[in-house]
């Protein structure tokens, strides 16, 4: 996040990639599901496949939402840093060019949140 400081603002950011022991921070957001109020950031190995990230991280993180069990991951569309993106789920994050602090949005076309209200 950028800062507009009124005076000198000199320090090393604590969320630099070098501080995550070989992992990268990846932000995930579920479109039209604001019951999950904000993107969630997780530290992942760049060698992990996107499918592993979905199975081991995303699914457990959103499991409380009533729509979560209805997701067909084969029909999900993706955005990366606000641009349409077509990842290969069986390739690593690095191979899919997912970098430190990237913002990934998954869009579930047939699921519009609780009662279609975007929650």
VOROTOR-311879 format. One record per residue (C-alpha): chain; x, y, z. Coordinates in steps of 0.02 Angstrom, whole numbers, plus 32768, in hexadecimal, padded with zeros to 4 digits. Layout:
N
[pt "A"; [X; Y; Z]];
...
//
This chain:
119
[pt "A"; [8000; 8000; 8000]];
[pt "A"; [8045; 80AA; 7FD4]];
[pt "A"; [8058; 8133; 8054]];
[pt "A"; [8056; 81EF; 8042]];
[pt "A"; [80C3; 8225; 80D4]];
[pt "A"; [80D2; 82D6; 8113]];
[pt "A"; [8187; 82BC; 8142]];
[pt "A"; [8212; 823D; 812F]];
[pt "A"; [81CC; 818D; 8129]];
[pt "A"; [8260; 8119; 8122]];
[pt "A"; [8254; 8066; 815A]];
[pt "A"; [8257; 7FBA; 810E]];
[pt "A"; [81A8; 7F75; 80F0]];
[pt "A"; [8184; 7EE0; 8160]];
[pt "A"; [8121; 7E87; 80D9]];
[pt "A"; [81B3; 7E7A; 8061]];
[pt "A"; [81C3; 7DCF; 800D]];
[pt "A"; [826B; 7DB1; 8065]];
[pt "A"; [820E; 7DA9; 810B]];
[pt "A"; [81A2; 7D13; 80DB]];
[pt "A"; [8226; 7C8A; 80D6]];
[pt "A"; [8211; 7C60; 801E]];
[pt "A"; [8154; 7C77; 801E]];
[pt "A"; [80EE; 7CFE; 7FC8]];
[pt "A"; [8054; 7D59; 8008]];
[pt "A"; [7FBE; 7D3D; 7F98]];
[pt "A"; [7F19; 7D9A; 7FAE]];
[pt "A"; [7E7A; 7D3D; 7F81]];
[pt "A"; [7DCD; 7D8A; 7F6B]];
[pt "A"; [7D27; 7D33; 7F44]];
[pt "A"; [7CC4; 7DA4; 7ED1]];
[pt "A"; [7C11; 7DCE; 7F07]];
[pt "A"; [7C27; 7D7B; 7FAF]];
[pt "A"; [7C3F; 7E0B; 8028]];
[pt "A"; [7C11; 7D9E; 80BC]];
[pt "A"; [7CCD; 7D86; 80AF]];
[pt "A"; [7CEB; 7E3E; 80CD]];
[pt "A"; [7D96; 7E53; 807F]];
[pt "A"; [7E19; 7DF7; 801A]];
[pt "A"; [7E7B; 7D7F; 8086]];
[pt "A"; [7F37; 7D74; 807A]];
[pt "A"; [7F94; 7CD1; 8091]];
[pt "A"; [804C; 7CA4; 8088]];
[pt "A"; [8065; 7C1B; 8006]];
[pt "A"; [80F6; 7BC2; 7FB7]];
[pt "A"; [8110; 7BFC; 7F03]];
[pt "A"; [8125; 7B43; 7ED7]];
[pt "A"; [8075; 7B17; 7F13]];
[pt "A"; [7FF9; 7AFA; 7E86]];
[pt "A"; [7F60; 7B68; 7E7E]];
[pt "A"; [7EF6; 7ACB; 7E95]];
[pt "A"; [7F53; 7AA6; 7F38]];
[pt "A"; [7F36; 7B59; 7F71]];
[pt "A"; [7E7D; 7B46; 7F4B]];
[pt "A"; [7E6D; 7A9F; 7FA5]];
[pt "A"; [7EDD; 7AC3; 803A]];
[pt "A"; [7EC2; 7B7D; 8056]];
[pt "A"; [7E2E; 7BCC; 7FFB]];
[pt "A"; [7DAD; 7B43; 8019]];
[pt "A"; [7DCB; 7B39; 80D6]];
[pt "A"; [7DD0; 7BF7; 80E3]];
[pt "A"; [7D24; 7C0F; 8094]];
[pt "A"; [7CD2; 7B6E; 80D1]];
[pt "A"; [7C5E; 7BCB; 8148]];
[pt "A"; [7C05; 7C20; 80B6]];
[pt "A"; [7B68; 7BC2; 807B]];
[pt "A"; [7B9D; 7BD5; 7FC3]];
[pt "A"; [7C4B; 7B8D; 7FDF]];
[pt "A"; [7C17; 7AD7; 7FCC]];
[pt "A"; [7BC0; 7B02; 7F28]];
[pt "A"; [7C5A; 7B44; 7ECE]];
[pt "A"; [7C87; 7AE9; 7E2F]];
[pt "A"; [7D3F; 7B17; 7E23]];
[pt "A"; [7D3F; 7AE3; 7D6B]];
[pt "A"; [7CC9; 7B74; 7D41]];
[pt "A"; [7D1B; 7BF9; 7DAD]];
[pt "A"; [7D62; 7C8D; 7D50]];
[pt "A"; [7DF5; 7CEF; 7D93]];
[pt "A"; [7E3E; 7D9C; 7D99]];
[pt "A"; [7EF1; 7DC4; 7DC7]];
[pt "A"; [7F15; 7E76; 7DFD]];
[pt "A"; [7E6E; 7EB1; 7DB2]];
[pt "A"; [7E89; 7E60; 7D07]];
[pt "A"; [7E3A; 7DC3; 7CBD]];
[pt "A"; [7EAC; 7D2F; 7CDD]];
[pt "A"; [7EA7; 7C77; 7CA8]];
[pt "A"; [7F19; 7C15; 7D1B]];
[pt "A"; [7F46; 7B5F; 7D0A]];
[pt "A"; [7F0B; 7B13; 7DAF]];
[pt "A"; [7F8C; 7A88; 7DA2]];
[pt "A"; [8021; 7AFC; 7D8D]];
[pt "A"; [807D; 7B4F; 7E1B]];
[pt "A"; [805A; 7BFF; 7E54]];
[pt "A"; [8103; 7C30; 7E0C]];
[pt "A"; [80DA; 7BDF; 7D64]];
[pt "A"; [8034; 7C3D; 7D65]];
[pt "A"; [8099; 7CDC; 7D85]];
[pt "A"; [804B; 7CFB; 7E30]];
[pt "A"; [80C0; 7D6B; 7E90]];
[pt "A"; [80D2; 7DB5; 7F3C]];
[pt "A"; [8036; 7E18; 7F70]];
[pt "A"; [7FD6; 7DF1; 7ED0]];
[pt "A"; [7F19; 7E05; 7EDB]];
[pt "A"; [7EB5; 7D71; 7E99]];
[pt "A"; [7DF8; 7D78; 7E87]];
[pt "A"; [7D93; 7CDC; 7E67]];
[pt "A"; [7CE8; 7CF3; 7E18]];
[pt "A"; [7C61; 7C6F; 7E28]];
[pt "A"; [7BE7; 7C98; 7D9B]];
[pt "A"; [7B53; 7C34; 7DDE]];
[pt "A"; [7B68; 7C67; 7E94]];
[pt "A"; [7B37; 7D18; 7EC2]];
[pt "A"; [7B41; 7D0F; 7F80]];
[pt "A"; [7AB9; 7CF0; 8000]];
[pt "A"; [7A10; 7CF4; 7FA8]];
[pt "A"; [7A63; 7D49; 7F13]];
[pt "A"; [7A87; 7DE3; 7F7E]];
[pt "A"; [7B45; 7DE0; 7F6C]];
[pt "A"; [7B62; 7DAF; 8021]];
//
